[in-house]
Amino acid sequence: KGYLQDGLNRGAPYLPMIEEVFRSEGVPLDLAYVPLIESAFKTNAVSRAKAKGMWQFMRGTALENGLKHDWYIDERADPEKATRAAAKYLKTLYGMFGDWHLALASYNGGPGRVQRAMKRYRREDFWTLSSNPRWLPRETREYVPMILAAVIIARNPAQYGFTLPEP
């Protein structure tokens, strides 16, 4: 609970900007809470796999989505630039899969992994793919439900014992 509360507090100043970017890009506004699960909205978060920023971009994915990264600058830590890149990437994933649950699963586990699972096991939806532990890694199977739970909590914080900072 502490992790989520800290993330909600940290994310509050970023949400208007994220929602504005997502609105202009046609990305569902509920996906503004992806960084709550990815990094608790920490702009300098670094994962064991070397993903960085509140959106947890790997270096290659960041470069593919227009973020600069060299010896001097790493735009994965820039909240607005990374949010624009995340919106672009999420739209690309949605275009590949035609489904936001599969797009989120591929945001976590990579589109190739999700496509291979769909092809190999002849399944077209996330919930069926996630029903068998052999088809997708545990982290990816748990990722989409965690995002959905974060959205529910963020939209109704008091109901779940959380508070949002005053604007």
Solvent accessible surface area in square Angstrom, and as a share of the most:
residue,aa,sasa,rsa
1,K,147,0.62
2,G,47,0.45
3,Y,114,0.43
4,L,35,0.17
5,Q,34,0.15
6,D,73,0.38
7,G,0,0.00
8,L,3,0.01
9,N,66,0.34
10,R,84,0.31
11,G,1,0.01
12,A,30,0.23
13,P,100,0.63
14,Y,56,0.21
15,L,23,0.12
16,P,88,0.56
17,M,41,0.19
18,I,0,0.00
19,E,35,0.16
20,E,110,0.49
21,V,2,0.01
22,F,0,0.00
23,R,148,0.54
24,S,85,0.55
25,E,63,0.28
26,G,59,0.57
27,V,5,0.03
28,P,48,0.30
29,L,56,0.28
30,D,58,0.30
31,L,11,0.05
32,A,0,0.00
33,Y,10,0.04
34,V,0,0.00
35,P,0,0.00
36,L,0,0.00
37,I,31,0.16
38,E,38,0.17
39,S,7,0.04
40,A,1,0.01
41,F,1,0.01
42,K,92,0.39
43,T,31,0.18
44,N,104,0.53
45,A,21,0.16
46,V,90,0.52
47,S,40,0.26
48,R,236,0.86
49,A,63,0.49
50,K,142,0.60
51,A,8,0.06
52,K,42,0.18
53,G,0,0.00
54,M,2,0.01
55,W,1,0.00
56,Q,25,0.11
57,F,4,0.02
58,M,88,0.39
59,R,118,0.43
60,G,40,0.38
61,T,31,0.18
62,A,0,0.00
63,L,79,0.39
64,E,131,0.59
65,N,14,0.07
66,G,60,0.57
67,L,7,0.04
68,K,129,0.55
69,H,44,0.19
70,D,76,0.39
71,W,226,0.79
72,Y,172,0.65
73,I,69,0.35
74,D,31,0.16
75,E,12,0.05
76,R,17,0.06
77,A,24,0.18
78,D,51,0.27
79,P,36,0.23
80,E,78,0.35
81,K,95,0.40
82,A,1,0.00
83,T,0,0.00
84,R,111,0.41
85,A,3,0.03
86,A,0,0.00
87,A,0,0.00
88,K,100,0.42
89,Y,25,0.10
90,L,0,0.00
91,K,89,0.38
92,T,70,0.41
93,L,1,0.00
94,Y,83,0.31
95,G,64,0.61
96,M,86,0.38
97,F,28,0.12
98,G,51,0.49
99,D,44,0.23
100,W,59,0.21
101,H,59,0.26
102,L,2,0.01
103,A,0,0.00
104,L,3,0.01
105,A,0,0.00
106,S,0,0.00
107,Y,24,0.09
108,N,37,0.19
109,G,18,0.18
110,G,24,0.23
111,P,34,0.21
112,G,28,0.27
113,R,104,0.38
114,V,0,0.00
115,Q,79,0.35
116,R,157,0.57
117,A,7,0.05
118,M,30,0.14
119,K,173,0.73
120,R,178,0.65
121,Y,45,0.17
122,R,200,0.73
123,R,88,0.32
124,E,135,0.61
125,D,56,0.29
126,F,1,0.01
127,W,113,0.40
128,T,47,0.27
129,L,0,0.00
130,S,22,0.14
131,S,84,0.54
132,N,32,0.17
133,P,93,0.58
134,R,185,0.67
135,W,33,0.12
136,L,3,0.02
137,P,48,0.30
138,R,162,0.59
139,E,110,0.49
140,T,2,0.01
141,R,46,0.17
142,E,81,0.36
143,Y,5,0.02
144,V,0,0.00
145,P,51,0.32
146,M,85,0.38
147,I,0,0.00
148,L,62,0.31
149,A,46,0.36
150,A,2,0.01
151,V,15,0.09
152,I,88,0.45
153,I,25,0.13
154,A,4,0.03
155,R,108,0.39
156,N,64,0.33
157,P,23,0.14
158,A,88,0.68
159,Q,133,0.59
160,Y,93,0.35
161,G,45,0.44
162,F,12,0.05
163,T,97,0.56
164,L,78,0.39
165,P,56,0.35
166,E,156,0.70
167,P,175,1.10
